[in-house]
Amino acid sequence: MSSHTTPVPMMSSACGPLAGVAEVPGDKSISHRSLILGAMCIGETTISGLLEGDDVLDTAKAMRAFGAEVSNLGGGNWSVHGVGVGGFAEPDGVIDCGNSGTGVRLIMGSMATCPITATFTGDASLNGRPMARVTDPLALFGAQSVGRKGGRLPMTIVGAVDPVPAHYIVPVPSAQVKSAVLLAGLNAPGKTVVIEAEATRDHTERMLAGFGAEITVEDTEEGRMITLTGQPELRAQHVEVPRDPSSAAFPVCAALIVPGSDVLVPGIGLNPTRAGLFTTLREMGADLTYENERIEGGEPVADLRAKFSPQMKGIDVPPTRAASMIDEYPVLSVIAAFAEGQTMMRGVKELRVKESDRIDAMAKGLRANGIEVDEGPDWWAVNGLGHGNVPGGATCASQLDHRIAMSFMILGMASNAPVGVDDGSPITTSFPIFESLMEQLGAKVIKGVL
């Protein structure tokens, strides 16, 4: 169970056409980063459209614990009075990051080059996730860490008293690891260099530049090289958070499989390092269009219109696309169940170390609902049954994972029998209005029922 709630069973069932406007919450990745970077400025940073889910709220609490003044002004508007680069104070208590791998890893990075000590913990899911992938590169700056066996939380980080810049090649595609190293590099003198063989979401690089850091990005023979000059004075500013493409995935995918649906999802961030799902859906034959394309806050944005698409076909998703849609594979597997033929997903081993083993969780739930799934260490394949042929009828384990719970709720909206999850409470970590938004569109989602 989550550290914030008790288990809440949920069930969804077939419904009439979904229609209307789905105003999904702000982008979770940008929300985390806006709070952290705002806390590392001198002066007031204002934020509009902040995602007020549990994950981001836990990051806000953490920034307060490190000495920043963080205020909720209402209506998604927040204010952060920062303490400057290297100005974090030592927290009085343990930093509880709840369910958020992004939050804990970015916060660890931001304090690792400050001369302070902090202890981190989370819920049962987060405490089972590997942290050595972050603490190992942070040690290059001079930080020390002590945690449970396997590099797991609870964990204490002793920040470097005299930090040195680092040169780090990211071993697996991970925006969290890359971002943690860059945030640590802010308070290290000289130039910190991060090289990634495969591009991951680049919000941190974009936002660091926007806050006034000296940062360059270039493609080299080694890979994508990011060079950050340490100890800048970051400029407080206003951040407008675009709506989250990972949250938009759920009403979009529901509209594609529920007969007669026509749903508009406005203001969605289409950063190319995040939009892989929408490209994939269109390749499968989805009636998904971009309207009113524009730039907001340095990020590409558009309104998405999704309509019922009964003729979708299974495809082989390029493994090079995995980093741009890693959080969307669970709901893509639901779409694959309603497509005709096999959808193959390769290069996705990162799914095994998310909030849950997402390949295992989705495979078990899909099989229980009558869908054939094959899997390997870094791949899985869903053999689609076509529209109208998905049996449903099973209750699935959410594994304390918000995206697993929401994906099975989408499955139930077009299956022949209702689909349940044993615990939908983790949904509040990223999409607190999921249930009400989907019901507003016409879906049938019931809490407290198995």
N, C-alpha and C positions, 0 to 999 in steps of 0.2 A: 504494500500500500504506500501511497505517497506520504511524504512527511507533513503535508498540508491538509489532507482530507482523508475520509474513510471511503471504502469502495462504494461505487455507485453503478449498479448494473444499468445497461441501456439496451434498447432494442429499436430497430427501424424496420419498416415494411413498405411494400409497394405503394405508390401514390399516384395521383394524377400528374399532369404536366407541371414542371417547375417553371415559374415565370416571375419576372421582376428584376429589381436591381439588388445585387449582393455587395454591400459595402463592408468588405473584410477589414480586419484591423491592420495597424501599421506593421511594417517589416520588422521581424524580430531581430535579425542580424544588425540592422542599422540602429534599432532602439538600444540594444546593449552597448554598441560602440559610441553612440551619442552621449550616453550617461558617463561612460568611462573617460572619453576624451574631454567632455565638459568638466569632469572632476580634475583633469590634469592641466586645465587652463588657469590663468589668473583672470578673475572677473566673472561675469554672468553669461552663461550659455542658456538660451531658451530653445525649447523643443516643442514642436507641434506634431500631432498624430502619433505620439508614442504608443506602442503596444502595451496595454496595461494587463498583461497576463502574468501569471505567477513567476515565470522565469525572469522577466524584465524587472518586476517589482523586487525580486531578490537581489538583482544587481544594484538597483537604487538603494536598497538597505545597506549593501556592502559599501557603496561609495560614501554613504553617511558615516559608516563605521571607520572609514579611512580619513575622515575629517572634512569632506565636502558638505556643503549645505544644499540639500536636494529637496525641492518643494513641488508638490502636486497642485497646480493652479486650476485644475478642473478641465473637463472636455478634451482630454488627451494632451493638454498643455502643461509643460513642466519647466522648472528653472533649476539650474545647477550653478552654484557659486564655487568655483574650483579652488584648488590649493597649489596649482602649478606643477610642472614636471619635477618629480623627485620630492614633492611636498607631502606625500601621504603620511599620516600619523599612524602610530601602532594601535590597532583596534583593541578594545577592552575585552571583547568576547570572541567566540568562535564565529566564523563567517559561514552561514548556512546558505548554500546555493540551490537548495531544493532539488529540482530535476534537471538543471541546466548545465550541460557539458560546455556549451559556448560560454556561459557566464563564468564558470569556475576557471576555465583555462585562460580566458582573456584577463580576468582579474589577477590570477597568479602572475601572468606576464607583466601586468602594469605595476605590481608591487615588488617584483623580484630584484629590481635594481635600486630599491629604497632601503635604507639601513634600519629596517623594522622586521618584526616577526609576526606571522599570521597563521592561524590554523583554519583549515577549510573542511567542511563536511557537506552532506547532502542527503537525499532520500535513499531508499534501498537500491534503486536503480542507479543513481549517480555514484554511490559508494562502491558499486561493482564495476565501474568503467575504468579503463587504464589511464593513468595520469603520467606515466613515465615518458610518454611521447612528448609531453610538455616540459616536465622537470629535467629531463636529460639536456635539452638545449639551453634551458635557463641556467644550468650549472656552468655553461660556458661563460656566462657573465660574472660568475662568482657566487651565485645563489646556492643555498643548500636546502635539501628537502628530506623529511622523514615521514614515511607513511606506512600503511599496512602492506602485507606481503603482496607482491605483484604490482607495487606502485599504485595502490588504491587508497581512496579516502577512508577515514579522516587522515589529513596530511598537514604537516606544519612546514611552511616555507620560511627560511631565514634569508632575508634579502641581503644582497651584496653591499658591504660597506664602501668598498672601492671598486665599483663595477668597471669591467673592460668590455669593449665592443666585441661582437661575435660574428663569425662567418659560418653559416649553417645551410646545409643542403637538406631540404625536407625529404625524408625517405619515402613517405606515402603522401598522396594528395590530401591535404588537410588545411582548410582555411583557418581552423582554430589554432593549430600549431604555428603556422606562419604568422598569424596575428599576435599570438602570445610573444613570439620572438621580437616582432617589430615594436610592440608596446614596451617590452623590456629595454629595447635599444634606445628608446627615447631618453632615458636617463643615464646612458653610457656615453662617455666621451668618444669622439671619432665616429667612424662609419661602421654601422652594422649591415651585413649583407645576408640576404636570404635568397636561396635559389630553389625553385620548384620546377621539376621536370614537366609537370602538367599543371596548367593554370587552374586555380581554384577561385572562388568568389573573391572579388577584389574590393569589397567595401572598405576594408581597413586602409588600403593604399589611397583610395579616392578621398576618404575622410581625413586622413593625416595631411594630405596636400591641402585640403580645404581649411583645416585648422592652422595651417601655416608652417608645417614641418617641411624640411628640405628632403625630398624623396624622389628617386628616379626609378624607372622600370624599363628594362631593355631585354630583348631576346638575344641569347647567346648560345654557343654550342652546348654549354652545360644545361641550359634551360632558361626559364624566365628569372632574371636577376633583379632583385629589388634592393636598392641601396638607400639607407636612411642615415642622415647626419644627426647625431645625438645632441641632447641638451638644448633643444630649441625653446623659445618662449611661444607656446601655442596661443592662438588668438581666440578668445571667446566669440561665439557667433550664434546665429539662429539656424536651427536644423529643422527642415521639413521632412518628416519620415514618410516615404511612399508606402503604399499598401503592399502587404506581404505576398509575393508570388507563391510561396509555399502554402499559405492559407487559401489563396485564390484557387489552388489546385482542387480543393474539395467541392465547392459549388460548380466549378467548371466541369469536373469529371461527372458529377451527378447529372448535370444537364445533358451531357453526351449520351447517357445510358437510360434516362427516364423518358418514355415516349411523349412527344409533343412539346418538349421543353424548349424554352428560349430565355436565357439568363444573361444579363449584362453585369460584368464585374468591373467597376470603374477604378482608374488611377493605380494600376498595377505596375510595380517596378519590373522592367524588362532588361535589367543588366544582363549582358550576354553570358556572364558567368553564373547566372541563376535561371535562365529561361529554357533550359534543355527540355523540360517536360512538354512545354507548349509546342516546340518544334517537333518532338516525337509524336504527339497526338495528331498533329496535322499530317505527318507522314503516314499515320495509320488510317487516315481518311476522315478525321474529325472535322465537323463544321465549326471551326473556331477561327474567328477573325479579330484583327486588331483595328480599333477605331481611335481617332483623335490622338495619334502618336505625337509625343512631345518630350521635352527635357525639363525635369524638375529637380532642383537641388543637385545638378550634375549627373543625374541618373535618367536613363531613358524610361519613359512611362507611356502606357496606353490603356484604353478601355478594352476589355476582352468581351466578346460576344460568343457564347457557346449555345449551340442548338443540338437537339436530338440527332444522333448519327448512327443509325442502325446497320450501316454497311462497313464498319471499321474492320481492318485486317491486321493480323499479327505481323510484326516485323522483327528484324534483328537490330536491336538498339546498339549503336556504335559504342564500344567501351570508352572511347575518347570523350563521350558526352557525359560520362558518369559524374564527374565533379560538378557539372552545372545543374544536376537534378538529383543529387544523392538523397535528399530528404523526400523526394516525390516518388521513388520506386514503389513504396507500398501501395499508394493509390493508383499508380500506373498498372500494377498487377491486377487490380480490380477491373480497370478498363480492359486489360488483356483477357480477362475471363469472359467478357461480353463481345470480344472481337472474334473473327473467324480465323482459325489457324493458330500457330504457335508464335508467342512473343518471347524472344530470347534476350536476356539481360546479362551482359558480361562485364568484368572489371569492377565488380561491386562488393569486394571483400570488406570495405569500410562499413557496409550495412550490418556486419556481424558484431560491431563494437559500438553501436549507437545506444540509445536509451534501452534498447533490447537487441537481441540478435534478430534483426528485422526480416532477414530471409527465412529463418526458422519459424518466427511468429506468423508471418503471412502464409507460408507454405502449409503449416498445420491448419490454420483457419480456413484457407481456401479449399484444402482437401476435405475438411469436415463439411463444407458446403457444396460438395460434389464436383470440384474442379481439379483436374489433374495437374500436378506441379512436379517438375524435376529440379534438382538443385545440386550444387557443388560448392567447394570452398569459396569461390569468388564469382559464381554465376547462378542463375536460376532461369527456368523457362516455364511459362504458363500456357497450357493448351486450351485455347479459347473455345467456348461452346456456341458462340453467336448469340445475338439478341433473342431474348425470350426463353433461353434454354438453361439458365443457371438455376439449379435447384434451391440453394439457400437452406434455411431451416435449422442451422446450428448456432450454438453459443461459442464464442471464441475468447481466448485469453488475450487481454490487451498487453500483458507483460509490463505494466506500469509505463506504457509508451503512448503518448498522445496521438502520434500519427497512425499507429496500429489501430487504436480505438476508432478514430475518425474514418479510416479506410474501410473498416468493416461496417460502419454505419452507412457509408455510401453504397457498399455491396447490397445491403438489405433493401435499398430504395428501388432496386430493379430486379431483385431475385423473385422466384416463384413463391417462396415462403420467407417469413421474417428472419432477420439475422440479429443476434445479440452479442454483447461483450460483457465479460464479468465485471469490468470496472472502467467506467468512462470518466472518472474523476481527473485523470491526467490531462484531459483535453484543455482544462483551464490554464495549463502552463503556457500554451501558445495561442489558443483560439477561444477565449472565454465566452464569446457570443455565438459559438458554433451552432448550438441547439436552436436558439431563438432565430438566428439568421436562416437556417435551413427550413424551419417551420414557416417562417415568413414567405419563403419561396414556394411552399406547398408540400414540403416533406413531412413524413410521419416519424418523429423520433420521440420515444417514451423513456423517461428515467425511472429507475427503481423496478424495472420489469425484466425478467429473464424468460 
